[in-house]
Amino acid sequence: MNNNASNNGFDTNIQQQEESFDLKGFFFKYVLRFWYLYLIFPVVAFAIAKVYLRYSTPKYMAKTSILIKDEKQSVGLSEEKLFEELGIQAGDKNIENEIQVLKSRTLMEEVVKDLNLNVRFVGEGRIKSSELYLDSPIQLDSFIPGEKRMTQFEITLLDEPAFTFKAGEFQAQQQFDIPFTNEYGTFLFSRNQEFPLSSERVLHLTISPIEKIATDYSTALSIANASKYSSVLVLSLIDPVPQKAVNILNNLVRKYNEAAIAEKNQVSTNTLQFIEDRLVFLTQELKEVEKGLETFKGQNQIPLPMELTAEQISAELFEYDKNLSRLNIQLNLLRSIKDYLENRSSSFDYVPVNIGISSPAVTELLTKFNEILIDRERLLRGATPDNPSVAARETQLKNMRENILAAIRDEIRNAELNLKQIETKNNQLNRKTGSIPRIQREMLEIMRQQNIKESLYLFLLQKREETALSMAVTPSNARVVDAARAQGEPVEPKPQLVYAIALALGMAIPTLIILLLDMLNDKVQSKEDLDQNTKTPVIGGVSHNKSGKQIVVSKGSRSSIAEMFRLLRTNMQFVGAEKEHKTILVTSSASGEGKTFITVNLGISFSIADKKTVLVGLDLRKPKLTKYITEQPETYGVTNYLIGDKSMEEVILPTGLQPNLYYVPSGPTPPNPAELLMGQKMKALLNHLLEEFEVVLIDTPPVGLVADALLLNEFVDSTLFVVRHGYTRKGQLNIIDDIYRNSKLNKVNIVFNGLKAGGGYGYGYGYGYGYGYGYGYGYGYGYYDDDKIVKKNN
């Protein structure tokens, strides 16, 4: 017989095409069937969300904004600003550096110490505990750690002034304002009279390391630019206690400005110390000169006219001495700075600047050196010495120090040359004073030394006052734009977000459960499963038989299942439509899929359509055809005919269900059914039936278990392969696909049996099977055993 040409040329592996998600199909297949899950899970999720919101600790956000001052800002449009506007150059790195300084752990540690944030009191409530930040009824005034380390303590308030202190296994009654010592340390508590003792008198005290608290708050601190081109920074912090967050931000800005001022004043501090050291030395020298002058006058009894003459001569020499003194001061300052730098060649310290060095080049180099050093110190607050930016600053400092020393050496040489010229002129004037009496000349020398020391002393006093004034008016780095304020509503948790997540989880969890169960389910559930596992066409479907009856088709019946059999009958007429007499083989992959049910009711449907139909029970291994028709066990049939016990006419019996419907019972189970089916008598029987009847329906054993059906292929016009919804395993579809692709049976079509409204699931895996490509291999369904309890469903 000719086979469907489309059976040839299919690939061994079935190509699966990606399909778009069918929302409507998903809704009807899963949501409607498991509607109760989509009701229960959201309700439970909402209840959990409500409990979470009730017992969770709300967190509040505090914000402050500061303006970072740009000391190098110039008026007009600079080249740097122009590049920034064009996006060619990145933004000001100074802002990024200041952000890192503000987030530095060192700065936050100062805040923690100042606000005593490492000490935390928590009140134990009936529902939940809460931190007592500024409203704690007691305070820890002093704590010195002991031999044992412990951070958690419990305090039970008694009638004043007593309380119970508990640490681990240690417990003792103590009093306020009296220090006590144990193995965990020395403690001193006091009562905060502003807050009376509440009904909840159990407090939990936590003393954490300052470094840990500083790290936690530095990590939690968020800093961002107010806008792309502005120097305004917005600092925000989230904390369960809003006032604590406000205090931290305000204190952080204050500490930041104090640190910046201290850094700027570091140069002035070093300068002031340098001046003080020189003043001490000059004061001693000036005292010695003045004492020497006083002694000289007393010993020589110098009269007033001689003193006046010396003063007049001294006035003439004043101009030379003034220049000489100025050069000596410059030389002393330059040599002091030179020694200062050379003695600190292995380290970097701030260099005194405002001490009166007249050379603009040296002053500019010293100022630049201190600026780079300040920048390096700022980077070290948030980076290690191995950081590339820190290393670059150190290289600049080394180069700058060499440039400063070279410039100072040049200035010293120039000053020494000028000093020699002035001394030459001064010596010429001194020779002119040689005629002055010796006593008067000696007094003149002493007075000249006094003038020089006084001039240098007054000069250093002036510089000291200028430096002190500069330190007093040093501006801060930042100006507070908006003081820290906490938001009225908590930012965590947000009820709307929590309920939205609860709703999403309430819908997602049942969906995931259903999809997971669907993935684990290896039973055929839908036509998509058929399309994905085999190219065999599906000719029709039969709905689930809820009545429990084996015969569901009758004349005049208008039930849905009867209509589906009529539709299947109509579709079968197009398979081999050129033939008036048709032989249809009905089989399946395993027992229990409803092939006998399909055979009987399809035969009834053909007979109702005035087609003379015969049902042939060739499932000789486990016959059921007679039981479906007469509800009686097999007595005789095909087996008796094939072994010669009965004639052909004796085994063709009317069903009594329809006038045009006959059946050939299977008869007793033979020991060699395959050999009987291959005999000539079987061929003669089928040829006779094809001549006498218009439709011959053959009920055969499952091809997934035995090869009996394949032996009948030469007598068959078309094949109906029964697949049962929620029963047939997807792996068994490989059998159907192999038969279809290799044309082992003629014109194979699938009948999808047992369809349920809504695409329900059929679980219950108690049928382990071993799969093999030889169709005589068993699946372990107990085909040769008595049927286990199987629903009379089909």
Long-range contacts (C-beta under 8 A, 24 or more apart in sequence): 1-713, 1-714, 1-716, 1-717, 1-746, 2-746, 3-743, 3-746, 3-747, 4-743, 4-746, 4-747, 7-740, 7-741, 7-742, 7-743, 7-748, 8-741, 8-743, 10-535, 10-740, 10-741, 14-532, 14-533, 14-534, 14-535, 14-737, 16-532, 19-528, 28-758, 28-759, 29-526, 29-758, 29-759, 30-511, 30-514, 30-515, 30-518, 32-758, 33-758, 33-759, 33-760, 34-510, 34-514, 37-510, 37-513, 37-514, 38-506, 38-507, 38-510, 41-505, 41-506, 41-507, 41-509, 41-510, 42-502, 42-503, 42-506, 42-507, 43-506, 44-506, 45-502, 45-503, 45-505, 45-506, 45-509, 46-499, 46-502, 46-503, 46-506, 48-502, 49-498, 49-499, 49-501, 49-502, 52-493, 52-498, 53-493, 53-495, 53-498, 54-127, 55-127, 55-128, 56-493, 57-128, 57-130, 57-240, 58-240, 58-490, 58-492, 58-493, 59-238, 59-239, 59-240, 59-490, 59-491, 59-492, 60-238, 60-239, 60-240, 60-241, 60-242, 60-245, 60-486, 60-487, 60-490, 60-491, 61-236, 61-237, 61-238, 61-245, 61-486, 61-487, 61-491, 62-236, 62-237, 62-238, 62-239, 62-242, 62-245, 62-246, 62-248, 62-249, 62-484, 62-485, 62-486, 62-487, 63-234, 63-235, 63-236, 63-249, 63-482, 63-484, 63-485, 63-487, 64-234, 64-235, 64-249, 64-250, 64-253, 64-480, 64-482, 64-483, 64-484, 64-485, 65-226, 65-232, 65-233, 65-234, 65-235, 65-480, 65-481, 65-482, 66-232, 66-233, 66-235, 66-253, 66-478, 66-479, 66-480, 66-481, 67-231, 67-232, 67-478, 67-479, 67-480, 67-481, 68-94, 68-95, 68-98, 68-231, 68-232, 68-233, 68-477, 68-478, 69-231, 69-475, 69-476, 69-477, 69-478, 69-479, 70-94, 70-231, 84-229, 91-228, 91-229, 92-231, 95-225, 95-231, 95-233, 97-375, 97-378, 97-379, 98-233, 98-477, 98-478, 99-223, 99-233, 100-379, 100-381, 100-382, 100-383, 101-256, 101-259, 101-378, 101-381, 101-382, 102-221, 102-223, 102-233, 102-235, 102-252, 102-256, 103-218, 103-221, 103-223, 103-382, 104-218, 104-381, 104-382, 105-211, 105-214, 105-215, 105-218, 105-382, 106-381, 107-252, 107-255, 107-256, 107-259, 107-381, 108-214, 108-215, 108-217, 108-218, 108-221, 108-252, 109-210, 109-211, 109-214, 110-255, 110-259, 111-214, 111-217, 111-248, 111-251, 111-252, 111-255, 112-210, 112-213, 112-214, 112-217, 113-210, 114-251, 114-255, 115-244, 115-247, 115-248, 115-251, 117-213, 117-217, 117-244, 117-248, 118-207, 118-208, 118-209, 118-210, 118-213, 119-143, 119-205, 119-206, 119-207, 120-205, 120-206, 120-207, 120-208, 121-203, 121-204, 121-205, 122-203, 122-204, 122-205, 122-206, 123-198, 123-200, 123-202, 123-203, 123-204, 124-200, 124-202, 124-203, 124-204, 125-200, 126-200, 129-204, 130-240, 131-240, 131-241, 131-244, 132-203, 133-241, 133-243, 133-244, 134-243, 135-195, 136-192, 136-195, 136-203, 137-191, 137-192, 137-195, 137-196, 137-197, 137-198, 137-203, 138-163, 138-176, 138-189, 138-190, 138-191, 138-192, 138-203, 139-189, 139-190, 139-191, 139-192, 140-187, 140-188, 140-189, 140-205, 140-207, 141-188, 141-189, 141-190, 142-179, 142-186, 142-187, 142-188, 143-185, 143-186, 143-187, 143-188, 143-207, 144-185, 144-186, 145-184, 145-185, 146-181, 146-182, 146-183, 146-184, 146-185, 146-186, 147-183, 148-183, 148-184, 149-184, 150-184, 151-206, 151-207, 151-208, 152-204, 152-205, 152-206, 153-184, 153-204, 153-205, 153-206, 153-207, 154-202, 154-203, 154-204, 154-205, 155-189, 155-202, 155-203, 155-204, 155-205, 156-201, 156-202, 156-203, 157-197, 157-201, 157-202, 157-203, 158-201, 160-191, 160-197, 161-191, 163-189, 217-248, 221-252, 232-481, 233-478, 235-484, 238-491, 238-492, 242-486, 242-487, 243-486, 245-484, 245-486, 246-484, 246-485, 246-486, 247-484, 249-484, 250-483, 250-484, 253-478, 253-480, 253-484, 256-477, 256-478, 257-476, 257-477, 257-478, 260-476, 260-477, 260-478, 261-474, 261-475, 261-476, 261-477, 263-374, 263-377, 263-378, 264-374, 264-474, 265-471, 265-474, 266-350, 266-370, 266-374, 267-350, 267-351, 267-352, 267-353, 267-354, 267-370, 268-354, 268-467, 268-470, 268-471, 268-474, 269-350, 269-471, 270-349, 270-350, 270-351, 270-352, 271-352, 271-353, 271-354, 271-355, 271-463, 271-467, 272-464, 272-467, 272-468, 272-471, 274-336, 274-340, 274-352, 274-355, 275-352, 275-355, 275-460, 275-463, 275-464, 275-467, 276-464, 278-336, 278-460, 279-457, 279-460, 279-461, 279-464, 282-453, 282-456, 282-457, 282-460, 283-457, 285-453, 286-450, 286-453, 286-454, 286-457, 289-446, 289-449, 289-450, 289-453, 290-450, 292-446, 293-443, 293-446, 293-447, 293-450, 296-442, 296-443, 296-446, 297-443, 300-439, 300-443, 302-439, 302-440, 302-443, 306-437, 306-439, 306-440, 306-443, 307-443, 309-436, 309-440, 310-440, 310-443, 310-444, 310-447, 311-447, 313-433, 313-436, 313-440, 313-444, 314-444, 314-447, 314-448, 314-451, 316-429, 317-426, 317-429, 317-444, 317-448, 318-451, 320-422, 320-425, 320-426, 320-429, 321-426, 321-448, 321-451, 321-452, 322-455, 323-422, 324-419, 324-422, 324-423, 324-426, 324-452, 325-451, 325-452, 325-455, 325-456, 327-415, 327-418, 327-419, 327-422, 328-419, 328-452, 328-456, 329-356, 329-456, 329-459, 330-357, 330-358, 330-359, 330-411, 330-415, 331-412, 331-415, 331-416, 331-419, 332-456, 333-357, 334-359, 334-362, 334-408, 334-411, 334-412, 334-415, 335-412, 337-362, 337-366, 337-404, 337-408, 338-405, 338-408, 338-409, 338-412, 341-401, 341-404, 341-405, 341-408, 342-405, 345-401, 348-373, 348-376, 348-394, 348-397, 349-373, 351-404, 354-463, 354-466, 354-467, 354-470, 355-463, 356-459, 356-463, 359-407, 359-411, 361-407, 361-411, 362-404, 362-407, 362-408, 362-411, 365-400, 365-403, 365-404, 365-407, 366-404, 368-400, 369-397, 369-400, 369-401, 369-404, 372-396, 372-397, 372-400, 373-397, 517-761, 518-761, 521-761, 521-763, 522-729, 522-730, 522-731, 523-726, 523-727, 523-728, 523-729, 523-730, 523-761, 523-762, 523-763, 524-723, 524-724, 524-725, 524-726, 524-727, 524-728, 524-729, 524-730, 524-733, 525-725, 525-726, 525-759, 525-761, 525-762, 526-759, 527-752, 529-730, 529-733, 530-723, 530-733, 530-750, 530-752, 533-730, 533-733, 533-734, 533-737, 534-733, 534-734, 534-736, 534-737, 534-740, 534-750, 535-737, 535-740, 535-741, 536-721, 536-736, 536-737, 536-739, 536-740, 536-748, 536-749, 536-750, 537-749, 537-750, 538-749, 538-750, 538-751, 538-752, 539-568, 539-571, 539-572, 539-575, 539-720, 539-749, 539-750, 539-751, 540-564, 540-567, 540-568, 540-571, 540-751, 540-752, 541-568, 541-751, 541-752, 541-753, 541-755, 542-568, 542-594, 542-598, 542-751, 542-752, 542-753, 542-754, 542-755, 542-794, 543-754, 543-755, 543-756, 543-757, 544-725, 544-754, 544-755, 544-756, 544-793, 544-794, 545-597, 545-754, 545-792, 545-793, 545-794, 546-793, 548-792, 548-793, 549-792, 550-597, 550-600, 550-628, 550-792, 551-600, 551-601, 551-604, 551-628, 551-657, 552-601, 553-601, 553-604, 553-605, 553-608, 554-604, 554-608, 554-657, 555-608, 555-658, 562-605, 565-601, 565-602, 565-604, 565-605, 566-605, 568-602, 568-605, 568-751, 569-602, 569-605, 569-606, 569-609, 572-602, 572-718, 572-720, 575-717, 575-718, 575-747, 575-749, 576-717, 576-718, 576-747, 579-717, 580-694, 581-690, 581-691, 581-693, 581-694, 581-695, 581-696, 582-694, 582-695, 582-696, 582-717, 582-718, 583-686, 583-690, 583-696, 583-698, 583-715, 583-716, 583-717, 583-718, 584-695, 584-696, 584-697, 584-698, 584-716, 584-717, 584-718, 584-719, 584-720, 585-698, 585-700, 585-709, 585-712, 585-713, 585-716, 585-718, 585-719, 585-720, 585-745, 586-697, 586-698, 586-699, 586-700, 586-719, 586-720, 586-722, 587-700, 587-701, 587-702, 587-703, 587-709, 587-719, 587-720, 587-721, 587-722, 587-745, 588-702, 588-703, 588-704, 588-721, 588-722, 588-723, 588-724, 588-728, 589-702, 589-703, 589-704, 589-721, 589-723, 589-728, 589-732, 589-733, 589-735, 589-736, 589-779, 590-702, 590-704, 590-705, 590-728, 590-729, 590-732, 590-769, 590-779, 590-781, 590-783, 591-622, 591-702, 591-705, 591-781, 591-782, 591-783, 591-787, 592-724, 592-727, 592-781, 592-787, 592-790, 593-702, 593-722, 593-723, 593-724, 593-727, 593-728, 593-753, 593-794, 594-722, 594-724, 594-753, 594-754, 594-793, 594-794, 595-699, 595-700, 595-702, 595-720, 595-722, 596-624, 596-625, 596-628, 596-699, 597-628, 597-753, 597-794, 598-720, 598-722, 598-751, 598-753, 598-794, 599-625, 599-697, 599-698, 599-699, 600-625, 600-628, 600-629, 602-697, 602-720, 603-661, 603-663, 603-695, 603-697, 604-657, 604-658, 604-661, 606-661, 606-694, 606-695, 606-697, 607-657, 607-658, 607-659, 607-660, 607-661, 608-658, 610-660, 611-660, 611-694, 611-695, 612-660, 612-662, 612-692, 612-693, 612-694, 612-695, 613-660, 613-661, 613-662, 613-693, 613-694, 613-695, 613-696, 613-697, 614-652, 614-661, 614-662, 614-663, 614-664, 614-689, 614-692, 614-693, 614-695, 614-696, 614-697, 615-655, 615-661, 615-662, 615-663, 615-664, 615-697, 615-699, 616-663, 616-664, 616-686, 616-689, 616-696, 616-697, 616-698, 616-699, 617-663, 617-664, 617-665, 617-666, 617-699, 618-666, 618-677, 618-698, 618-699, 618-700, 618-701, 618-708, 618-712, 619-666, 619-699, 619-700, 619-701, 619-708, 620-666, 620-667, 620-669, 620-670, 620-673, 620-676, 620-677, 620-701, 620-708, 621-669, 621-673, 621-701, 621-706, 621-708, 621-783, 621-784, 622-669, 622-701, 622-783, 622-784, 623-665, 623-666, 623-667, 623-669, 624-699, 625-663, 625-665, 625-666, 625-699, 626-663, 626-665, 626-666, 629-655, 629-656, 629-657, 629-663, 630-656, 634-665, 634-666, 634-667, 634-668, 635-665, 635-667, 636-665, 636-667, 636-668, 637-664, 637-665, 637-666, 637-667, 638-664, 638-665, 638-666, 638-667, 638-685, 639-666, 639-667, 639-668, 639-669, 639-670, 639-676, 640-667, 640-668, 641-667, 641-681, 641-685, 642-670, 642-676, 642-679, 642-681, 642-682, 642-685, 643-670, 643-676, 648-684, 648-685, 648-688, 652-689, 652-692, 662-693, 664-689, 673-701, 673-708, 674-706, 674-707, 674-708, 674-711, 677-708, 677-711, 677-712, 678-711, 683-715, 686-712, 686-715, 687-715, 690-715, 701-783, 702-783, 703-735, 703-739, 703-745, 703-775, 704-732, 704-735, 704-775, 704-779, 705-775, 705-776, 705-777, 705-778, 705-779, 705-781, 705-783, 706-775, 706-776, 706-783, 707-775, 707-776, 709-745, 710-744, 710-745, 710-775, 713-744, 713-745, 713-746, 716-745, 716-746, 717-746, 717-747, 718-746, 718-747, 718-748, 718-749, 719-745, 719-746, 719-747, 719-748, 719-749, 720-749, 720-750, 720-751, 721-745, 721-748, 721-749, 721-750, 721-751, 722-750, 722-751, 722-753, 723-750, 723-751, 723-752, 723-753, 724-753, 724-754, 724-794, 725-752, 725-753, 725-754, 725-755, 725-756, 725-762, 726-754, 726-756, 726-760, 726-761, 726-762, 727-754, 727-762, 729-769, 731-771, 732-779, 734-771, 735-775, 738-773, 753-794, 754-793, 754-794
